Structure formats: C-alpha cells, structure tokens
C-alpha cells in the first residue's frame, strides 16, 4: 500500500488502542520487562544489514538456511536482464560473527532450463551439505518453476562448495511440485511437495533419501504421507519440514480433523518400526485448533522441542496468527505435549503471525511478514519461563530504521549461533527506496543485567530504561569535564551532555528518545574516547 505508516497516536490505530489505558499498560509493561530480564534471554541488538552486492530485484533474503558453520541465503530472482535464474550466497558463521559480510561463495544451477529457474527459492543445509530447490511454499506459482522438478545438492570439500548431484522427482510420482519444502542432515534428505496416486486417492508425499557411498541414493529409500490418517491432496502435507537428528516434523496446514484448513503436524522418528524406516510417533493438533488456522504452515524442531506456526488463527475477530510450542515427554513419557501458545503483542488483521518460525535451544522466533498497512514485517522472540513462554522482544526493522518500507521482513528467519537472521527480500539495502535488492538483517544477543550493566569503567543503569538513564564513569576513568553522547542505531547523535568530572553521576531524561536501541559514548573535551560504546535499550 505504498509508503504508509500508521500514526501511533491516532485514535483507532492498533497502537493507540493497545496503550489507551496508560496506567494499566505501564503496570503490565513493567511486569513484562521484569519477567523478560529475569529469564536467561537477553534482547537481540541490531548489527548489520547485508545483501552480498545483490542486484535490484533479486529478492536476496527470500530464503534462509543455517547450520553450525554456515548460513545460506537464497536470491531466486537473480539473473541478467529479466531472467530469474536465481542463486544462493553462502556465508561462514565465523565470518559473520567477526563482522565480515562477504559470501564465501555464490552457487548457481548448471543443469536444466536456462531461464527462470527460481533457483534458491527453498534451502536446507547441514555442516557439509546444501540442498536447493526451485519452488517456494510461501507464495503463488510466481515463485515456483514447475518445470524444474529437481533438487540440487552441494557439498563442502574443505575449500569450496561443489555440486554433488541432482535428484529428480521419482518417476512414479504423479503431480505436485517436487522440492516445495526441504530438510537435510549429513545422513538424510527429506523432500516435500510431491503427490502420488495409489489407485484410489491422491496424497501428498514426503520422500526420504539416505546418504551413502559419498552421495544420496538416486531414488527414495522411504516415504511418509500421514498414514494411517486420512490425508488428501488438499492437506498440503509436506509443504513445511524440519529435521533434527532422528526426528522429522511434517507440516500439513490443510488438515481437516479440527475443521477445514485447521492444520496438523506429523512427527516421525528414524528406525521406528525397522532399520532406516521412518515411523509415525504422533499427529500434533493445536489445543484450541479450528477451521482455517493453517496450523503447520511452518515448523521447527531442536532436540526435544518443536515450534509450529498457525498464521490463519483468529484473535478478537482478526486473522492475526499464532504459534505453539511442544516438548517431548511433556504430559507423559514419549508424548509431544503442547507447552504454550504464543500470540503477537499487538493482534492485527492480516498479520499472519506464525508464517515463519525458528527455534534454537531456549529461543523461539516467530515471523509475521505482511502487516495490514504496507509490507513491513516483524518478528517476536520468546523464551521459557515458569513452565510457559515469555515474550523477550518485538523486532520491527522498519520502525527501528534499519530498512525502507515495503520490505517484507521475516519472510524467512533463522538462528545462527548467537545471531538471529531476518530475511527482507523487498528491502533496499544499498540502493534508493524503490530499487529493492533484498537483504538479511543480523541481530545478536547482548548480555543485559537486571539492575545495571557495565563495560570497562562506564556504568549505565537501568537497562532497559523507561523514564531516566543514569551514566557514571568510575573515579580516575578520565579527566573532567567529560562529554556524554547518545547515538541511535544509525549513528545519529540524539543527546549530548557533560559530566563535570569522573565519579559523578549524570541523569538523562528520556525526552525524545523513542523505543529502541542506543549507544552511550564518553569522551573528553578533546574528542578522545574515554569509555564506550555501551548499548542501552529504551522501552
């Protein structure tokens, strides 16, 4: 809807409504931030937006895949002229941690149709393997090359990523789009999106391949289709996949057990029912599921914990979306029990909260790509607390000033070590607004104490702050008078004050500092840095 931003003070806006009763809201916010800080989860702080020098229109950041050592970014519309051949930029996790945002390698497809491949629309990676397909579940056929029904595999040989093999859709499969979802480990590849006709019914099928003798088997060694449950082609089984060790999650957002399109997730374990066979452990349903929730639209698994997105879930009469967390052995041994349901901070019509999800240990991130006004996505991070899950933070890259409007932030999200990566395929990272290259935003965790934080001789408290911020430089930390500068995330100076001498405390009123992240620097009158920068959070 163009460059439209809602005035948060305007009556009728969701933000005005949410903070309408200010006294009650401040009390609830105080409680919320106390809970968030007591948890082990520190907020994520913006570090960098990068796009690998992608060309305009390439949709860099349409897809993401991360492993311990690697981050792969898909740009499926990359190509000369109007050709949408696609590419995948691969980054070393260690490089990103060191602030190096140049890809180790950019890979392209070398076999098949020359033009409009959409290569990189969907990705999956392990520490040595990268799987790439030409179709995405998160869009219309515009983002799929129906003729390119193969999955390309690349392998890290210690020096470069080399194309290992291509897997074609099995000859007995009758339809669907092979590769609409992928999951890979060093031992198994799961490919979703294909349909098969068994003589009586057409069903969606997930095919599984085994890595042996230096490559994956050319034909599937197993398949899963939700049996013995009565799934059909309308159930979208296998349009979302997640794999961790011997556990495979298969999303089926169209499943109708709780109503048409309510959705479900099937959990499989390897070697259940036979060596190298994948056996059904349980069919997951939302405890409050109902028609058109689309539960299972995206899934994630990490060890004994799973997260499931339901972007069609209604709240207060609005299709705002929701996500759910499940733990193995919750309720009873061997069970996958629902621990909590996660709702957006501000429910909005069309927000599709839960369209993308990511999980890593005790962190869960839920993405909501398109809001009701414009195309500015958000993500929210949650952490476990007292038997449930607590919101740690809400990330709005546009409101924070990191990207232009119509960015589609959180079209994909992924954890990478201590980082949270957010894909923004419509953002204009190195070009003027209106010339979108796409990009990825990298956020990292800073350690934040409950009452105060310190870096070197600088002490700043409280963090986060709401009304005032106190700054103190330890006695002997520098000669007075000292200059204190507060800068925003774009490096703009928003406050400048003076301390008469080290050891004194400066109290800064919040004034015009809006919600977000800031840095505090202390220097002497000659411009020599005395201490900092130190990150603080205004809430």
Buried (B, 14 or more C-beta within 10 A) or exposed (E): EEEEEBEEEEEEBBBBEEBEEEEEEEEEBEEBBEBBBEBEBBBBBBBBBBBBBBBBBBBBBBBBBBBEBBBBBBBBBBBEEEEBBBBBBBBBBEBBBEEEBEBBBBBBBEEBEEEBBBBBBBBBBBEBBBBBBBBBBBEEEEBBBEEBBBBBBBBBEEEEBEBBBBBEBBEEBEBBBBBBBBBBBEBBBBBBBBBBEEEEEBBBBBBBBBBEEEEBBEEBBBBBBBEEBEBBBEBBBBBBBBBBEBBBBBBBBBBBBBEEBBBBBBBBBBEEEEEEBBBBBBBBBBEBBBBBBBBBBBBBBBEEBBBBBBBBBBBEEBBBBBBBBBBBEBEEEEBBBBBBBBBBBBBBBBBBBBBBBBBBEBBBBBBBBBBBBBBBBBBBBBBBBEEEBBBBBBBBBBBBBBBBBBBBBBBBBBBBBBBBBBBBBBBBBBBEEEEBBBBBBBBBBBEBEEEEBBBEBBBBBBBBBBEEBBBBBBEEBBEBEBBBBBBBBEEEEBBEEEBEEBBBEBEBEBEEBEBBBBBBBBBBEEEEEBBBBBBBBBB
